[in-house]
Amino acid sequence: MSARLPLFKLRTPAAHAASPAPVRTHDLLERLLWGLLAVASVAIVAVVLHGDPGWVDPLVSEEGPLEWGAAIGWLLLAPLVLWCGGTGRRALALAGVCLLFAAREFDLHKMVAGTSFLKINFYRGNAVAAHDKLIGAAVALAVLSVVLYGLGAGTLAFLRGRHWRRPWGRLVVLAFAMLVLAKLLDRTPAILKDEWHRPLDWTASHLVTVHEEWLECFAPLCLMAAALRRGRARQAVVRAT
C-alpha cells in the first residue's frame, strides 16, 4: 500500500526535518547579551592595563558606566521576573528585590541625611538627627523584610524544584556566585592593606576594583538571560498542553 502513496507525501517529513528552525527573538536577545558582555569584558581589562587614570578612574567611579549598568540591569530584571514567574506573591517579592537593588545602585539609600541608612554607623553618635534615624530605621526594616522574604521564598522554591539542573538555573547559580565574588573583591584591598600590611599598587588595585564593579554589573544581566530562558521554557510547556 505504501508504494501507491503519492511521492510528495513520502518526502514531506524529510523536507520538514531538513528545513532550519527559525531563530526566535529570545535566542537573538540572549546571543546579543553574551556577545556584548564578552566584548565589554575585554575592553574594560584593556583600559585598566593601559594605565591611563583619565580613562580608568571614571570607569570605576560611583557615577561611572559600570554602576549605571548594574542599576539599569536590576531595573530591567524586575519586569522580566514578572513575565517568567507570573504575578504571584513570590514573583512580586522577587521583582521588589530587583527594584531595591536598583535603588541601592542609584544611591537612593543615602537620601536620608546624606548617608546610608543601611549601615550601623548611621545610628551611632549624634551626627544624624533622631527623627532621621527613626525614618531610616523604618525604611531599613521594610527593605529588609522584602529582601528576606523575596530571597528566602525564591531560594526555597529553587532548591525544592532542583532548578540548578536546568540551563536557566545554572545561570542563576552563576549570578549568585558573581555577587559573592564581587563582595570578596570589594574587601580585598582594604584587608591586604590593614591586616597584612601589603597594599596593592595602582594597577592591581584598579584591576580588583574594575572586576568587582564588572561582576556587579554582569550579575543582573546574567539573571536577565536566565529569565529569558525560563520564560521560553514556560511558554513551550503552555503550548504543549
C-alpha positions as a Markdown table, in Angstrom:
| # | Residue | x | y | z |
|---|---|---|---|---|
| 1 | Met | 0.0 | 0.0 | 0.0 |
| 2 | Ser | 2.8 | 2.4 | 0.8 |
| 3 | Ala | 4.1 | 2.1 | -2.8 |
| 4 | Arg | 0.9 | 3.6 | -4.1 |
| 5 | Leu | 1.1 | 6.8 | -1.9 |
| 6 | Pro | 1.9 | 10.0 | -3.7 |
| 7 | Leu | 5.6 | 10.8 | -3.8 |
| 8 | Phe | 5.2 | 14.2 | -2.2 |
| 9 | Lys | 3.6 | 12.7 | 0.9 |
| 10 | Leu | 6.6 | 10.4 | 1.4 |
| 11 | Arg | 9.0 | 13.3 | 1.2 |
| 12 | Thr | 7.1 | 15.8 | 3.4 |
| 13 | Pro | 8.6 | 14.6 | 6.7 |
| 14 | Ala | 12.2 | 14.7 | 5.3 |
| 15 | Ala | 11.6 | 18.2 | 3.9 |
| 16 | His | 10.4 | 19.4 | 7.3 |
| 17 | Ala | 13.3 | 17.8 | 9.1 |
| 18 | Ala | 15.8 | 19.4 | 6.7 |
| 19 | Ser | 14.4 | 22.9 | 7.0 |
| 20 | Pro | 16.2 | 25.1 | 9.5 |
| 21 | Ala | 14.3 | 26.1 | 12.7 |
| 22 | Pro | 13.5 | 29.8 | 12.8 |
| 23 | Val | 15.6 | 31.9 | 15.2 |
| 24 | Arg | 13.4 | 33.3 | 17.9 |
| 25 | Thr | 13.6 | 36.7 | 19.5 |
| 26 | His | 14.6 | 35.2 | 22.8 |
| 27 | Asp | 17.6 | 33.5 | 21.2 |
| 28 | Leu | 18.7 | 36.7 | 19.4 |
| 29 | Leu | 18.5 | 38.7 | 22.7 |
| 30 | Glu | 20.5 | 36.1 | 24.5 |
| 31 | Arg | 23.2 | 35.9 | 21.9 |
| 32 | Leu | 23.3 | 39.7 | 21.8 |
| 33 | Leu | 23.6 | 39.8 | 25.6 |
| 34 | Trp | 26.5 | 37.3 | 25.7 |
| 35 | Gly | 28.3 | 39.0 | 22.8 |
| 36 | Leu | 28.0 | 42.4 | 24.5 |
| 37 | Leu | 29.3 | 41.0 | 27.8 |
| 38 | Ala | 32.3 | 39.4 | 26.1 |
| 39 | Val | 33.3 | 42.5 | 24.2 |
| 40 | Ala | 32.9 | 44.7 | 27.2 |
| 41 | Ser | 34.9 | 42.4 | 29.4 |
| 42 | Val | 37.9 | 42.5 | 27.1 |
| 43 | Ala | 37.6 | 46.3 | 26.6 |
| 44 | Ile | 37.5 | 47.0 | 30.3 |
| 45 | Val | 40.5 | 45.0 | 31.2 |
| 46 | Ala | 42.4 | 46.5 | 28.2 |
| 47 | Val | 41.6 | 50.0 | 29.5 |
| 48 | Val | 42.9 | 49.2 | 33.0 |
| 49 | Leu | 46.1 | 47.6 | 31.7 |
| 50 | His | 46.7 | 50.7 | 29.5 |
| 51 | Gly | 47.1 | 52.5 | 32.8 |
| 52 | Asp | 45.7 | 56.0 | 32.0 |
| 53 | Pro | 43.9 | 57.3 | 35.1 |
| 54 | Gly | 41.9 | 59.6 | 32.9 |
| 55 | Trp | 40.2 | 56.5 | 31.4 |
| 56 | Val | 40.2 | 54.2 | 34.4 |
| 57 | Asp | 39.0 | 56.5 | 37.2 |
| 58 | Pro | 35.7 | 57.5 | 35.5 |
| 59 | Leu | 35.2 | 53.8 | 34.7 |
| 60 | Val | 35.2 | 52.7 | 38.3 |
| 61 | Ser | 33.7 | 55.7 | 39.9 |
| 62 | Glu | 30.3 | 55.7 | 41.7 |
| 63 | Glu | 28.9 | 57.6 | 38.7 |
| 64 | Gly | 30.6 | 55.5 | 36.1 |
| 65 | Pro | 29.1 | 53.3 | 33.4 |
| 66 | Leu | 29.5 | 50.1 | 35.4 |
| 67 | Glu | 27.5 | 51.4 | 38.3 |
| 68 | Trp | 24.8 | 52.7 | 35.9 |
| 69 | Gly | 24.9 | 49.4 | 34.0 |
| 70 | Ala | 24.2 | 47.5 | 37.2 |
| 71 | Ala | 21.4 | 49.8 | 38.2 |
| 72 | Ile | 19.7 | 49.6 | 34.8 |
| 73 | Gly | 20.2 | 45.8 | 34.8 |
| 74 | Trp | 18.4 | 45.3 | 38.1 |
| 75 | Leu | 15.7 | 47.8 | 36.9 |
| 76 | Leu | 15.0 | 45.8 | 33.7 |
| 77 | Leu | 15.2 | 42.5 | 35.5 |
| 78 | Ala | 12.0 | 43.3 | 37.6 |
| 79 | Pro | 9.5 | 43.1 | 34.7 |
| 80 | Leu | 11.3 | 40.0 | 33.3 |
| 81 | Val | 10.8 | 38.3 | 36.7 |
| 82 | Leu | 7.1 | 39.0 | 36.5 |
| 83 | Trp | 7.0 | 37.9 | 32.8 |
| 84 | Cys | 8.5 | 34.5 | 33.5 |
| 85 | Gly | 7.2 | 33.9 | 37.1 |
| 86 | Gly | 3.7 | 35.4 | 36.9 |
| 87 | Thr | 2.1 | 37.8 | 39.4 |
| 88 | Gly | 2.1 | 35.5 | 42.5 |
| 89 | Arg | 3.4 | 36.7 | 45.8 |
| 90 | Arg | 6.8 | 35.2 | 45.4 |
| 91 | Ala | 7.3 | 36.7 | 41.9 |
| 92 | Leu | 6.2 | 40.1 | 43.2 |
| 93 | Ala | 8.6 | 39.9 | 46.1 |
| 94 | Leu | 11.5 | 38.9 | 43.8 |
| 95 | Ala | 10.6 | 41.8 | 41.5 |
| 96 | Gly | 10.6 | 44.1 | 44.5 |
| 97 | Val | 14.1 | 42.8 | 45.4 |
| 98 | Cys | 15.3 | 43.7 | 42.0 |
| 99 | Leu | 13.9 | 47.2 | 42.3 |
| 100 | Leu | 15.5 | 47.6 | 45.7 |
| 101 | Phe | 18.9 | 46.5 | 44.3 |
| 102 | Ala | 18.5 | 49.1 | 41.5 |
| 103 | Ala | 17.6 | 51.8 | 44.1 |
| 104 | Arg | 20.8 | 50.9 | 46.0 |
| 105 | Glu | 22.9 | 51.2 | 42.9 |
| 106 | Phe | 21.3 | 54.6 | 42.3 |
| 107 | Asp | 22.3 | 55.6 | 45.8 |
| 108 | Leu | 18.8 | 56.2 | 47.0 |
| 109 | His | 19.7 | 54.7 | 50.3 |
| 110 | Lys | 21.7 | 57.8 | 51.0 |
| 111 | Met | 18.8 | 60.2 | 50.6 |
| 112 | Val | 18.2 | 60.3 | 54.4 |
| 113 | Ala | 20.7 | 62.7 | 56.0 |
| 114 | Gly | 23.1 | 62.2 | 53.0 |
| 115 | Thr | 24.5 | 58.9 | 54.3 |
| 116 | Ser | 23.4 | 55.2 | 54.0 |
| 117 | Phe | 20.7 | 54.2 | 56.5 |
| 118 | Leu | 21.6 | 50.6 | 55.8 |
| 119 | Lys | 24.9 | 50.8 | 57.8 |
| 120 | Ile | 25.3 | 50.6 | 61.6 |
| 121 | Asn | 27.3 | 53.9 | 61.7 |
| 122 | Phe | 24.2 | 55.8 | 60.6 |
| 123 | Tyr | 22.6 | 55.1 | 64.0 |
| 124 | Arg | 25.7 | 55.7 | 66.2 |
| 125 | Gly | 26.6 | 59.0 | 67.7 |
| 126 | Asn | 24.9 | 62.4 | 67.2 |
| 127 | Ala | 25.9 | 63.1 | 63.6 |
| 128 | Val | 22.4 | 62.2 | 62.4 |
| 129 | Ala | 19.2 | 63.7 | 63.9 |
| 130 | Ala | 16.9 | 61.5 | 65.9 |
| 131 | His | 14.0 | 61.8 | 63.5 |
| 132 | Asp | 16.2 | 60.9 | 60.6 |
| 133 | Lys | 17.3 | 57.8 | 62.5 |
| 134 | Leu | 13.7 | 56.8 | 63.0 |
| 135 | Ile | 12.8 | 57.3 | 59.3 |
| 136 | Gly | 15.9 | 55.4 | 58.3 |
| 137 | Ala | 15.2 | 52.5 | 60.7 |
| 138 | Ala | 11.6 | 52.2 | 59.4 |
| 139 | Val | 12.6 | 52.2 | 55.8 |
| 140 | Ala | 15.5 | 49.8 | 56.5 |
| 141 | Leu | 13.1 | 47.4 | 58.2 |
| 142 | Ala | 10.7 | 47.5 | 55.3 |
| 143 | Val | 13.6 | 46.9 | 52.8 |
| 144 | Leu | 15.0 | 44.1 | 54.9 |
| 145 | Ser | 11.5 | 42.4 | 55.1 |
| 146 | Val | 11.1 | 42.5 | 51.3 |
| 147 | Val | 14.6 | 41.2 | 50.7 |
| 148 | Leu | 14.4 | 38.4 | 53.2 |
| 149 | Tyr | 11.0 | 37.2 | 52.1 |
| 150 | Gly | 11.8 | 37.5 | 48.3 |
| 151 | Leu | 15.2 | 35.8 | 48.5 |
| 152 | Gly | 14.1 | 33.3 | 51.1 |
| 153 | Ala | 11.0 | 32.2 | 49.2 |
| 154 | Gly | 12.8 | 32.2 | 45.9 |
| 155 | Thr | 15.7 | 30.2 | 47.2 |
| 156 | Leu | 13.4 | 27.7 | 48.9 |
| 157 | Ala | 11.4 | 27.2 | 45.6 |
| 158 | Phe | 14.7 | 27.0 | 43.7 |
| 159 | Leu | 16.1 | 24.2 | 45.9 |
| 160 | Arg | 12.8 | 22.3 | 46.2 |
| 161 | Gly | 12.4 | 22.2 | 42.4 |
| 162 | Arg | 16.1 | 21.3 | 41.9 |
| 163 | His | 16.2 | 24.0 | 39.3 |
| 164 | Trp | 20.0 | 24.1 | 39.3 |
| 165 | Arg | 19.9 | 21.2 | 37.0 |
| 166 | Arg | 18.2 | 23.3 | 34.3 |
| 167 | Pro | 20.1 | 25.7 | 32.0 |
| 168 | Trp | 18.4 | 28.8 | 33.4 |
| 169 | Gly | 19.0 | 27.5 | 36.9 |
| 170 | Arg | 22.7 | 27.2 | 36.3 |
| 171 | Leu | 22.7 | 30.8 | 35.2 |
| 172 | Val | 21.1 | 31.8 | 38.5 |
| 173 | Val | 23.8 | 29.9 | 40.4 |
| 174 | Leu | 26.4 | 31.7 | 38.3 |
| 175 | Ala | 25.0 | 35.1 | 39.0 |
| 176 | Phe | 24.8 | 34.4 | 42.8 |
| 177 | Ala | 28.5 | 33.3 | 42.7 |
| 178 | Met | 29.4 | 36.5 | 40.9 |
| 179 | Leu | 27.7 | 38.6 | 43.6 |
| 180 | Val | 29.6 | 36.8 | 46.3 |
| 181 | Leu | 32.9 | 37.1 | 44.5 |
| 182 | Ala | 32.2 | 40.8 | 43.9 |
| 183 | Lys | 31.8 | 41.4 | 47.6 |
| 184 | Leu | 35.0 | 39.5 | 48.4 |
| 185 | Leu | 36.9 | 41.6 | 45.8 |
| 186 | Asp | 35.4 | 44.7 | 47.3 |
| 187 | Arg | 37.1 | 43.9 | 50.7 |
| 188 | Thr | 40.3 | 42.5 | 49.3 |
| 189 | Pro | 42.4 | 45.8 | 49.0 |
| 190 | Ala | 41.4 | 47.0 | 52.5 |
| 191 | Ile | 42.1 | 43.6 | 54.1 |
| 192 | Leu | 45.5 | 43.4 | 52.4 |
| 193 | Lys | 46.4 | 46.9 | 53.5 |
| 194 | Asp | 45.1 | 46.9 | 57.1 |
| 195 | Glu | 45.5 | 43.2 | 58.1 |
| 196 | Trp | 48.5 | 42.1 | 56.1 |
| 197 | His | 50.2 | 45.5 | 55.5 |
| 198 | Arg | 50.6 | 44.7 | 51.8 |
| 199 | Pro | 48.8 | 47.5 | 49.9 |
| 200 | Leu | 48.2 | 46.9 | 46.2 |
| 201 | Asp | 49.8 | 49.1 | 43.6 |
| 202 | Trp | 47.8 | 51.3 | 41.3 |
| 203 | Thr | 47.3 | 48.7 | 38.5 |
| 204 | Ala | 46.5 | 45.8 | 40.8 |
| 205 | Ser | 44.1 | 47.9 | 42.9 |
| 206 | His | 42.2 | 49.1 | 39.9 |
| 207 | Leu | 42.1 | 45.7 | 38.4 |
| 208 | Val | 40.5 | 44.3 | 41.6 |
| 209 | Thr | 38.0 | 47.3 | 41.6 |
| 210 | Val | 37.1 | 47.0 | 38.0 |
| 211 | His | 36.5 | 43.3 | 38.3 |
| 212 | Glu | 34.3 | 43.9 | 41.4 |
| 213 | Glu | 32.3 | 46.5 | 39.6 |
| 214 | Trp | 32.0 | 44.4 | 36.4 |
| 215 | Leu | 30.8 | 41.4 | 38.3 |
| 216 | Glu | 28.1 | 43.5 | 40.0 |
| 217 | Cys | 27.1 | 44.7 | 36.5 |
| 218 | Phe | 27.3 | 41.3 | 35.0 |
| 219 | Ala | 25.2 | 39.5 | 37.6 |
| 220 | Pro | 21.8 | 41.2 | 36.8 |
| 221 | Leu | 22.5 | 40.7 | 33.1 |
| 222 | Cys | 23.1 | 37.0 | 33.7 |
| 223 | Leu | 19.9 | 36.8 | 35.6 |
| 224 | Met | 18.1 | 38.5 | 32.6 |
| 225 | Ala | 19.4 | 35.7 | 30.4 |
| 226 | Ala | 18.1 | 33.2 | 33.0 |
| 227 | Ala | 14.7 | 34.9 | 33.0 |
| 228 | Leu | 14.5 | 34.7 | 29.2 |
| 229 | Arg | 15.3 | 31.0 | 29.2 |
| 230 | Arg | 12.8 | 30.4 | 32.0 |
| 231 | Gly | 10.1 | 32.3 | 30.2 |
| 232 | Arg | 10.8 | 30.5 | 26.9 |
| 233 | Ala | 10.6 | 27.1 | 28.7 |
| 234 | Arg | 7.4 | 28.1 | 30.4 |
| 235 | Gln | 5.8 | 29.1 | 27.1 |
| 236 | Ala | 6.9 | 25.8 | 25.5 |
| 237 | Val | 5.1 | 23.9 | 28.3 |
| 238 | Val | 2.0 | 26.0 | 27.8 |
| 239 | Arg | 1.9 | 25.4 | 24.0 |
| 240 | Ala | 2.4 | 21.6 | 24.6 |
| 241 | Thr | -0.7 | 21.5 | 26.9 |
